[in-house]
Amino acid sequence: MSMANSVENSRGNAVLALLLLALAGYLLPWVTAPNSAMTLNAFDLAEWTSLHPLQQQATPPLIVPLLLRAQLPILAVLITLWSTSRRERFLAFLFLVLLSVSQLPPLEFLNNVADPNYRQLLFLAIATILLSTGLGFILAAQFRPFVIIFLAVTGIVTSLLGQSQAIELYQVTLEQGETGGGLWLIVVAYAAVSVNVLQRFLRRR
């Protein structure tokens, strides 16, 4: 293997590591509280806000949970687009299947299909599969850097916007709670992915 290929592979592995770091950020606390039971990661925070009366009555409804939950489809698509070898694609497929299953609504959905929270979960699970596999097969290699950067920036914006609105509801309701490190970890990881991909693109010009 040439030195150039070795460096390229090293940068590719760095991006995959950053995407896994972003996933870790999603699972770490986004809101911290003196009561550890109310220290919530993005997944739990989305579920908590989906039950809040102000979100159920908002227009459009459940926008804050949508912003928070959007990170899983974004990460699934990013990892799928970045995977190039057969082994990486196989692992990416397993990853997006796991993410999709984790977003499925509970079985109670079958008895309450009109519930907007359950429908949002089902929509995101289906979107994760369709977007990841669709873009993974259809999108030409030369366009992938632009889509990756766009999705990473979208992830930053939706993370910050969703968490800022969620913590307002949290503080109004419970009168406590601060921003957790998970938010900043996912934002930094998204930003690092964008910079890394942009640098790789510019070096090839």
Secondary structure, DSSP 8 states (H G I E B T S, - for coil): --HHHHHHHHHHHHHHHHHHHHHHHHHSEEEE-SSGGG-EEHHHHHHHHHTSHHHHTSSSTTHHHHHHHTHHHHHHHHHHHH--SHHHHHHHHHHHHHHHHHHS--GGGGG-TT-HHHHHHHHHHHHHHHHHHHHHHHS-GGGHHHHHHHHHHHHHHHHHHHHHHHHHHHHHHHS--EE-HHHHHHHHHHHHHHHHHHHHHHHH-
